[in-house]
């Protein structure tokens, strides 16, 4: 998609898989002064979090009646683990550039989670104050997607910006700013540990849009038409994210904090107030 936006051919679709295979055969190096257990274990923390979160989401979409109380909170918690893994890896490498990248990731996480937590109240309110993903999806199946309401549309905007920050995409690619801090928090990683980070990011690129679909767009009902509609919704979210990524400059960390804690938080609060008013 990025290549098409920039009027170029781009790599083949199988290139990410080839990169993972290539990294699997490279040597794993641990920097001098690093904490080996944390340095090597951090990538697995992120992979575990996004894997379990994706499993819960797919289960809620295909079996909405079998959800557990609080699974919305559980998924949100699990989706913080990839960011935590990047922070741990950066801090454990004993590299000042990696530590700076980890610190930026921490600040970005604190910035983007606040408005998104507020925006999550919108689908909860529209579902009759239910926090089960299955109940939220069932309510949308009966009354329409949350995003057709003004409050849901505003909350979805907040969600898309949260997704950009969560994935570290422009304009929020602060933890891996190549022109400033090289590879950022992952500058010392290579071989299989870097492959695990890449795999976690690729899975998050699928799970985060799926989370937004379930909360605001009705998910992908387990029928042929519903699944086709889900693919269209998924592609639309990815396309919007790609357009944002290719049409905006990188923000400084202070600008990102002011943006999330200022206008975006105000937008989330407005969405909740509208939802309480039935809009």
Residue frames relative to the residue before (quaternion, step in Angstrom):
aa qw qx qy qz dx dy dz
X 1.0000 0.0000 0.0000 0.0000 0.00 0.00 0.00
X 0.6463 0.5177 -0.3155 0.4634 3.55 0.96 -0.89
X 0.6444 0.5235 -0.3228 0.4544 3.57 0.97 -0.83
X 0.6633 0.4980 -0.3161 0.4604 3.59 0.94 -0.81
X 0.6238 0.5319 -0.3411 0.4600 3.59 1.02 -0.77
X 0.7463 0.3845 -0.1987 0.5057 3.59 1.07 -0.80
X 0.4633 -0.7212 0.4177 0.3011 3.60 1.28 0.37
X 0.5687 0.5330 -0.4352 0.4507 3.57 0.81 1.07
X 0.6557 -0.5490 0.3539 0.3786 3.55 -1.27 0.31
X 0.2386 -0.7956 0.5231 0.1908 3.57 0.82 -0.94
X 0.6395 -0.5341 0.3844 0.3975 3.60 -1.28 0.21
X 0.5996 -0.5396 0.4260 0.4097 3.62 -1.22 0.26
X 0.6495 -0.5513 0.3555 0.3845 3.56 -1.18 0.53
X 0.6835 0.4965 -0.2881 0.4510 3.59 1.11 -0.62
X 0.4094 0.7565 -0.4506 0.2389 3.62 1.24 -0.10
X 0.6427 0.5143 -0.3582 0.4406 3.67 0.86 -0.74
X 0.6472 0.5033 -0.3273 0.4697 3.60 1.02 -0.73
X 0.6292 0.5249 -0.3289 0.4695 3.58 1.04 -0.74
X 0.6338 0.5303 -0.3290 0.4570 3.57 1.01 -0.78
X 0.6474 0.5137 -0.3229 0.4612 3.59 0.99 -0.82
X 0.6481 0.5085 -0.3177 0.4695 3.58 0.98 -0.83
X 0.6464 0.5215 -0.3156 0.4589 3.58 0.98 -0.84
X 0.6742 0.4895 -0.2988 0.4653 3.60 0.90 -0.91
X 0.5966 0.5879 -0.3623 0.4089 3.58 1.08 -0.67
X 0.7303 0.4243 -0.2324 0.4823 3.59 1.08 -0.68
X 0.5699 0.5909 -0.3947 0.4127 3.60 1.24 0.00
X 0.5934 -0.5975 0.4156 0.3437 3.53 -1.25 0.49
X 0.3545 -0.7078 0.5720 0.2150 3.55 -1.14 0.72
X 0.0802 -0.8040 0.5892 0.0006 3.57 -0.64 1.16
X 0.1856 -0.7653 0.6091 0.0938 3.55 -1.03 0.87
X 0.4281 -0.7268 0.4656 0.2678 3.65 -0.61 1.04
X 0.5759 -0.5582 0.4668 0.3728 3.55 -1.24 0.50
X 0.8001 0.2751 -0.2190 0.4860 3.55 -0.94 0.91
X 0.5312 0.6348 -0.4122 0.3807 3.58 1.25 -0.12
X 0.4400 -0.6306 0.5593 0.3098 3.55 -1.34 0.27
X 0.3490 -0.8039 0.4288 0.2194 3.62 -0.03 1.25
X 0.6681 0.5144 -0.3223 0.4303 3.60 0.83 -0.92
X 0.6920 0.4508 -0.2764 0.4915 3.59 0.90 -0.91
X 0.6334 0.5537 -0.3294 0.4287 3.58 0.97 -0.88
X 0.7471 0.3832 -0.2116 0.5003 3.60 0.93 -0.89
X 0.6898 0.4932 -0.2910 0.4429 3.59 1.10 -0.56
X 0.5434 0.6523 -0.3956 0.3503 3.60 1.14 -0.55
X 0.6533 0.5086 -0.3535 0.4354 3.68 0.81 -0.77
X 0.6487 0.5293 -0.3206 0.4430 3.59 1.05 -0.74
X 0.5873 0.5701 -0.3643 0.4442 3.58 1.13 -0.62
X 0.6800 0.4833 -0.2877 0.4704 3.57 0.90 -0.94
X 0.6558 0.5144 -0.3141 0.4547 3.58 0.94 -0.87
X 0.6465 0.5200 -0.3202 0.4573 3.59 0.96 -0.85
X 0.6631 0.5280 -0.3103 0.4304 3.58 0.91 -0.92
X 0.7175 0.4383 -0.2667 0.4711 3.58 0.77 -0.98
X 0.6149 0.5496 -0.3514 0.4431 3.62 1.10 -0.60
X 0.6911 0.4570 -0.2828 0.4832 3.58 0.85 -0.93
X 0.6257 0.5350 -0.3416 0.4535 3.62 1.00 -0.77
X 0.6624 0.4998 -0.3066 0.4663 3.58 0.94 -0.86
X 0.6347 0.5308 -0.3298 0.4545 3.59 1.02 -0.77
X 0.6563 0.5012 -0.3132 0.4690 3.60 0.95 -0.85
X 0.6550 0.5210 -0.3181 0.4455 3.59 0.95 -0.84
X 0.6707 0.4807 -0.3085 0.4732 3.59 0.87 -0.90
X 0.6282 0.5314 -0.3369 0.4576 3.58 1.01 -0.75
X 0.6669 0.4983 -0.3034 0.4635 3.60 0.94 -0.86
X 0.6612 0.5143 -0.3130 0.4476 3.60 1.01 -0.79
X 0.7635 0.3751 -0.2061 0.4836 3.60 0.84 -0.93
X 0.7766 0.1789 -0.1069 0.5945 3.61 1.17 -0.53
X 0.0648 -0.8641 0.4970 0.0453 3.62 0.61 1.11
X 0.6618 0.5296 -0.3196 0.4236 3.60 1.11 -0.48
X 0.6876 0.5017 -0.2722 0.4489 3.57 1.24 -0.30
X 0.3792 0.7519 -0.4741 0.2569 3.60 1.20 0.26
X 0.4066 -0.6988 0.5352 0.2447 3.55 -1.23 0.49
X 0.5813 -0.5776 0.4409 0.3662 3.55 -1.16 0.61
X 0.8130 0.2355 -0.1879 0.4982 3.55 -0.74 1.06
X 0.4129 0.7316 -0.4792 0.2543 3.61 1.16 0.11
X 0.5420 0.5879 -0.4060 0.4424 3.61 1.19 -0.36
X 0.6676 0.4857 -0.2947 0.4813 3.57 0.95 -0.89
X 0.6358 0.5382 -0.3281 0.4454 3.57 1.01 -0.82
X 0.6586 0.5014 -0.3105 0.4673 3.61 0.91 -0.91
X 0.6469 0.5129 -0.3244 0.4619 3.59 0.92 -0.85
X 0.6420 0.5139 -0.3182 0.4717 3.58 1.00 -0.80
X 0.6741 0.5037 -0.2999 0.4493 3.58 0.87 -0.95
X 0.6720 0.5072 -0.3034 0.4461 3.59 1.03 -0.71
X 0.5825 0.5368 -0.3961 0.4644 3.60 1.25 0.00
X 0.5464 0.6576 -0.3944 0.3368 3.61 1.17 -0.41
X 0.6177 0.5258 -0.3817 0.4431 3.69 0.94 -0.60
X 0.6474 0.4932 -0.3212 0.4843 3.59 1.01 -0.75
X 0.6347 0.5226 -0.3243 0.4678 3.56 1.00 -0.80
X 0.6310 0.5390 -0.3285 0.4510 3.60 1.04 -0.78
X 0.6451 0.5095 -0.3213 0.4702 3.59 1.00 -0.79
X 0.6421 0.5173 -0.3211 0.4658 3.57 1.00 -0.82
X 0.6752 0.4981 -0.3002 0.4538 3.58 0.84 -0.97
X 0.6615 0.5126 -0.3071 0.4532 3.56 0.95 -0.87
X 0.6653 0.5054 -0.3029 0.4585 3.56 0.97 -0.83
X 0.6942 0.4722 -0.2794 0.4659 3.56 0.91 -0.92
X 0.6828 0.5100 -0.2905 0.4351 3.61 1.07 -0.75
X 0.6185 0.5944 -0.3473 0.3789 3.61 1.16 -0.39
X 0.3348 -0.7742 0.4755 0.2497 3.62 1.27 -0.25
X 0.5047 0.6004 -0.4420 0.4352 3.56 1.14 0.70
X 0.4743 -0.6975 0.4413 0.3061 3.65 -0.69 0.95
X 0.6403 0.5106 -0.3388 0.4631 3.60 1.03 -0.69
X 0.6510 0.5020 -0.3136 0.4751 3.58 1.00 -0.81
X 0.6393 0.5194 -0.3274 0.4630 3.60 0.99 -0.79
X 0.6321 0.5163 -0.3294 0.4748 3.57 1.04 -0.74
X 0.6446 0.5086 -0.3204 0.4724 3.58 1.00 -0.78
X 0.6491 0.5097 -0.3173 0.4672 3.58 1.01 -0.78
X 0.6402 0.5164 -0.3245 0.4670 3.59 1.02 -0.77
X 0.6421 0.5100 -0.3252 0.4710 3.59 1.01 -0.77
X 0.6333 0.5252 -0.3319 0.4614 3.58 1.00 -0.79
X 0.6359 0.5276 -0.3274 0.4584 3.58 1.01 -0.78
X 0.6774 0.4857 -0.2960 0.4664 3.59 0.87 -0.92
X 0.6530 0.5115 -0.3175 0.4595 3.58 0.99 -0.80
X 0.6249 0.5320 -0.3326 0.4647 3.58 1.05 -0.75
X 0.6676 0.4889 -0.2993 0.4751 3.58 0.92 -0.90
X 0.6550 0.5247 -0.3162 0.4423 3.58 1.05 -0.72
X 0.7733 0.4041 -0.2207 0.4358 3.59 0.66 -1.07
X 0.6125 0.5800 -0.3707 0.3885 3.62 1.07 -0.54
X 0.6063 0.5937 -0.3675 0.3806 3.62 0.99 -0.74
X 0.7305 0.3956 -0.2784 0.4821 3.67 0.60 -0.95
X 0.6398 0.5300 -0.3482 0.4343 3.60 1.02 -0.67
X 0.6119 0.5389 -0.3480 0.4627 3.60 1.04 -0.71
X 0.6515 0.4940 -0.3125 0.4836 3.57 1.02 -0.79
X 0.6638 0.5125 -0.3076 0.4495 3.59 0.93 -0.88
X 0.5910 0.5858 -0.3674 0.4155 3.61 1.11 -0.58
X 0.5715 0.5996 -0.3840 0.4078 3.59 1.17 -0.44
X 0.5705 0.6196 -0.3867 0.3755 3.61 1.13 -0.53
X 0.7102 0.4003 -0.2922 0.5000 3.68 0.69 -0.86
X 0.5885 0.5611 -0.3752 0.4451 3.60 1.11 -0.55
X 0.6610 0.4970 -0.2987 0.4762 3.59 0.96 -0.87
X 0.6815 0.4877 -0.2952 0.4589 3.60 0.88 -0.91
X 0.6892 0.4564 -0.2784 0.4890 3.61 1.17 -0.49
X 0.5915 -0.5879 0.3688 0.4104 3.59 1.20 0.29
X 0.6204 -0.5809 0.3123 0.4243 3.55 1.12 0.85
X 0.3683 0.6930 -0.5109 0.3509 3.55 1.02 0.95
X 0.1979 -0.7813 0.5784 0.1257 3.59 -1.01 0.79
X 0.4937 0.6176 -0.4556 0.4090 3.59 1.24 0.27
X 0.5034 -0.6592 0.4641 0.3110 3.57 -0.86 0.92
X 0.6345 0.5398 -0.3331 0.4416 3.57 0.97 -0.82
X 0.6643 0.4927 -0.3063 0.4714 3.60 0.97 -0.83
X 0.6272 0.5275 -0.3351 0.4648 3.60 1.03 -0.74
X 0.6671 0.4866 -0.2945 0.4811 3.59 0.97 -0.86
X 0.6486 0.5143 -0.3209 0.4602 3.61 0.97 -0.81
X 0.6398 0.5198 -0.3257 0.4630 3.59 1.01 -0.78
X 0.6658 0.4816 -0.3066 0.4804 3.60 1.01 -0.72
X 0.6056 0.5512 -0.3563 0.4499 3.59 1.09 -0.61
X 0.7127 0.4361 -0.2488 0.4899 3.58 1.10 -0.68
X 0.8275 0.2533 -0.1022 0.4906 3.58 0.88 -0.93
X 0.6257 -0.5348 0.3476 0.4490 3.59 1.24 0.10
X 0.6632 -0.5233 0.3656 0.3908 3.54 -1.27 0.44
X 0.5770 -0.5931 0.4379 0.3515 3.56 -1.11 0.68
X 0.6543 0.5599 -0.3139 0.3999 3.59 1.01 -0.80
X 0.5648 0.5830 -0.4129 0.4131 3.64 1.17 -0.20
X 0.6212 0.4907 -0.3414 0.5067 3.58 1.25 -0.28
X 0.6167 -0.5582 0.4024 0.3823 3.56 -1.16 0.57
X 0.6519 0.5103 -0.3225 0.4589 3.58 0.94 -0.84
X 0.6644 0.5061 -0.3026 0.4592 3.59 0.99 -0.81
X 0.6325 0.5284 -0.3334 0.4578 3.58 1.03 -0.76
X 0.6606 0.4926 -0.3092 0.4748 3.60 0.96 -0.82
X 0.6543 0.5041 -0.3125 0.4692 3.58 0.99 -0.82
X 0.6239 0.5375 -0.3398 0.4543 3.60 1.06 -0.69
X 0.6020 0.5440 -0.3511 0.4674 3.60 1.08 -0.71
X 0.6425 0.5042 -0.3135 0.4844 3.57 0.97 -0.87
X 0.6562 0.5302 -0.3076 0.4400 3.58 0.98 -0.86
X 0.6449 0.5164 -0.3241 0.4609 3.59 0.98 -0.80
X 0.6613 0.4849 -0.3078 0.4825 3.60 0.98 -0.80
X 0.5992 0.5370 -0.3515 0.4786 3.59 1.10 -0.66
X 0.6528 0.5193 -0.3167 0.4515 3.58 0.95 -0.86
X 0.6241 0.5367 -0.3417 0.4535 3.60 0.99 -0.77
X 0.6837 0.4691 -0.2819 0.4828 3.56 0.96 -0.89
X 0.6423 0.5372 -0.3244 0.4401 3.58 0.96 -0.84
X 0.7219 0.4194 -0.2314 0.4995 3.58 1.04 -0.80
X 0.4116 -0.7242 0.4643 0.3009 3.59 1.24 -0.16
X 0.3939 0.7160 -0.4769 0.3236 3.58 1.06 0.78
X 0.6414 -0.5040 0.4061 0.4119 3.56 -1.22 0.51
X 0.5811 -0.1743 -0.7949 -0.0111 1.61 -1.91 1.65
X 0.6120 0.5732 -0.3407 0.4252 3.61 1.23 0.27
X 0.3727 0.7238 -0.5013 0.2930 3.62 1.05 0.67
X 0.1365 0.8562 -0.4833 0.1212 3.54 0.86 1.03
X 0.6847 0.5005 -0.2948 0.4402 3.58 1.00 -0.77
X 0.7622 0.2278 -0.1492 0.5873 3.59 1.25 -0.30
X 0.1680 0.8004 -0.5458 0.1825 3.54 0.69 1.15
X 0.3175 -0.8108 0.4562 0.1837 3.57 -0.02 1.32
X 0.6982 0.4802 -0.2815 0.4501 3.59 0.96 -0.80
X 0.7271 0.4126 -0.2348 0.4959 3.61 1.21 -0.29
X 0.8320 0.0480 0.0249 0.5521 3.60 0.72 -1.04
X 0.6072 -0.5966 0.3567 0.3849 3.58 1.02 0.76
X 0.8085 -0.1845 0.1703 0.5322 3.57 -0.68 -1.11
X 0.4772 -0.6975 0.4275 0.3209 3.57 1.25 0.15
X 0.8484 -0.1211 0.0999 0.5055 3.55 -1.03 -0.84
X 0.7347 0.4079 -0.2218 0.4946 3.60 1.14 -0.56
X 0.2959 0.8089 -0.4782 0.1714 3.59 1.23 0.28
X 0.7353 0.4157 -0.2357 0.4805 3.63 1.05 -0.65
X 0.5640 0.6216 -0.3866 0.3822 3.58 1.24 -0.05
X 0.1200 0.7620 -0.6310 0.0824 3.53 -1.22 0.65
X 0.7502 0.3896 -0.2693 0.4614 3.57 -1.23 0.20
X 0.8404 -0.1951 0.1314 0.4882 3.61 -1.17 -0.55
X 0.6356 0.5172 -0.3761 0.4325 3.70 0.86 -0.67
X 0.6513 0.4875 -0.3210 0.4849 3.59 1.01 -0.76
X 0.6061 0.5517 -0.3511 0.4528 3.59 1.07 -0.68
X 0.6436 0.5130 -0.3256 0.4654 3.60 1.01 -0.77
X 0.6275 0.5167 -0.3337 0.4774 3.60 1.02 -0.75
X 0.6572 0.5056 -0.3107 0.4646 3.59 0.93 -0.89
X 0.6522 0.5095 -0.3134 0.4656 3.57 0.98 -0.84
X 0.6366 0.5258 -0.3276 0.4594 3.60 0.97 -0.83
X 0.6584 0.5037 -0.3084 0.4666 3.58 0.96 -0.87
X 0.6507 0.5104 -0.3210 0.4616 3.60 0.96 -0.83
X 0.6592 0.4915 -0.3102 0.4771 3.58 0.99 -0.79
X 0.6343 0.5237 -0.3278 0.4648 3.59 1.03 -0.75
X 0.6040 0.5569 -0.3476 0.4519 3.57 1.12 -0.65
X 0.6802 0.4326 -0.2828 0.5199 3.59 1.22 -0.41
X 0.6964 0.5016 -0.2818 0.4290 3.58 0.92 -0.92
X 0.6472 0.5380 -0.3355 0.4232 3.63 0.92 -0.83
X 0.6703 0.4520 -0.3236 0.4917 3.68 0.84 -0.77
X 0.6149 0.5441 -0.3472 0.4531 3.59 1.07 -0.70
X 0.6218 0.5356 -0.3289 0.4672 3.58 1.06 -0.75
X 0.6673 0.4843 -0.2988 0.4805 3.59 0.93 -0.87
X 0.6149 0.5458 -0.3411 0.4557 3.59 1.04 -0.75
X 0.6825 0.4955 -0.2924 0.4507 3.57 0.87 -0.96
X 0.7160 0.4713 -0.2590 0.4452 3.59 0.95 -0.86
X 0.8431 0.2301 -0.0606 0.4822 3.57 0.83 -0.98
X 0.7835 0.3462 -0.1659 0.4887 3.63 1.09 -0.56
X 0.6194 -0.6056 0.3346 0.3710 3.58 1.18 0.38
X 0.4895 -0.6898 0.4247 0.3228 3.60 1.23 0.14
X 0.5060 -0.5881 0.5105 0.3709 3.54 -1.18 -0.71
X 0.2934 -0.7888 0.5099 0.1783 3.62 0.01 1.24
X 0.5174 -0.6910 0.4174 0.2837 3.61 -0.98 0.84
X 0.4865 0.5806 -0.4963 0.4242 3.54 0.66 1.19
X 0.6672 -0.5020 0.3443 0.4293 3.58 -1.21 0.32
X 0.6727 0.4766 -0.2914 0.4853 3.59 0.93 -0.89
X 0.6595 0.5148 -0.3099 0.4517 3.58 0.96 -0.87
X 0.6598 0.4993 -0.3159 0.4644 3.56 0.98 -0.82
X 0.6306 0.5198 -0.3285 0.4735 3.60 1.03 -0.77
X 0.6507 0.5046 -0.3115 0.4743 3.57 1.00 -0.81
X 0.6238 0.5401 -0.3325 0.4567 3.57 1.09 -0.71
X 0.6308 0.5250 -0.3314 0.4654 3.58 1.03 -0.77
X 0.6385 0.5182 -0.3239 0.4679 3.59 1.02 -0.79
X 0.6479 0.5077 -0.3158 0.4720 3.59 0.95 -0.86
X 0.6500 0.5241 -0.3122 0.4531 3.56 0.94 -0.93
X 0.6713 0.4955 -0.2955 0.4653 3.57 0.90 -0.96
X 0.6364 0.5353 -0.3344 0.4434 3.59 1.03 -0.75
X 0.6531 0.5026 -0.3157 0.4703 3.60 0.97 -0.83
X 0.6560 0.5042 -0.3092 0.4688 3.58 0.94 -0.88
X 0.6495 0.5164 -0.3201 0.4571 3.59 0.97 -0.85
X 0.6458 0.5109 -0.3186 0.4694 3.59 0.98 -0.84
X 0.6454 0.5155 -0.3168 0.4662 3.58 0.97 -0.85
X 0.6608 0.5122 -0.3064 0.4551 3.58 0.98 -0.83
X 0.6376 0.5180 -0.3259 0.4679 3.58 1.01 -0.79
X 0.6348 0.5132 -0.3273 0.4760 3.59 0.97 -0.84
X 0.6581 0.5355 -0.3031 0.4340 3.55 0.94 -0.93
X 0.7751 0.3834 -0.1849 0.4670 3.58 0.94 -0.83
X 0.7234 0.4154 -0.2488 0.4922 3.60 1.22 -0.01
X 0.7119 0.4087 -0.2599 0.5086 3.60 1.23 0.19
X 0.4268 -0.6751 0.5295 0.2858 3.60 -1.12 0.60
X 0.6044 -0.5476 0.4287 0.3888 3.55 -1.27 0.32
X 0.3414 -0.7259 0.5618 0.2023 3.55 -1.06 0.81
X 0.4858 -0.5956 0.5328 0.3540 3.56 -1.24 0.38
X 0.6500 -0.5371 0.3547 0.4039 3.56 -1.19 0.46
X 0.6511 0.5040 -0.3304 0.4614 3.61 1.00 -0.73
X 0.6318 0.5218 -0.3312 0.4679 3.59 1.09 -0.69
X 0.6439 0.5190 -0.3211 0.4614 3.58 1.00 -0.81
X 0.6452 0.5201 -0.3163 0.4617 3.58 0.98 -0.85
X 0.6719 0.4864 -0.3022 0.4698 3.59 0.89 -0.91
X 0.6415 0.5321 -0.3295 0.4437 3.59 1.00 -0.79
X 0.7212 0.4436 -0.2621 0.4631 3.59 0.82 -0.98
X 0.7421 0.4067 -0.2339 0.4787 3.59 0.87 -0.90
X 0.6809 0.4508 -0.2871 0.5007 3.59 1.28 -0.15
X 0.8471 0.1801 -0.1093 0.4878 3.61 -0.31 -1.20
X 0.6818 0.4907 -0.3167 0.4405 3.62 0.89 -0.84
X 0.6361 0.5016 -0.3299 0.4848 3.60 1.02 -0.73
X 0.6326 0.5183 -0.3313 0.4706 3.60 1.01 -0.77
X 0.6329 0.5239 -0.3253 0.4681 3.59 1.05 -0.76
X 0.6506 0.5096 -0.3139 0.4675 3.59 0.99 -0.82
X 0.6467 0.5074 -0.3205 0.4707 3.60 0.96 -0.82
X 0.6362 0.5201 -0.3268 0.4669 3.60 0.99 -0.81
X 0.6354 0.5295 -0.3289 0.4557 3.59 1.00 -0.79
X 0.6556 0.5025 -0.3163 0.4665 3.60 0.96 -0.83
X 0.6511 0.5117 -0.3196 0.4605 3.60 0.93 -0.83
X 0.6445 0.5075 -0.3170 0.4760 3.58 1.02 -0.78
X 0.6379 0.5257 -0.3244 0.4599 3.58 1.03 -0.81
X 0.6432 0.5175 -0.3184 0.4659 3.58 1.00 -0.78
X 0.6919 0.4559 -0.2606 0.4955 3.56 1.18 -0.62
X 0.5803 -0.6240 0.3609 0.3789 3.60 1.25 0.11
X 0.5114 0.6393 -0.4292 0.3816 3.58 1.22 0.24
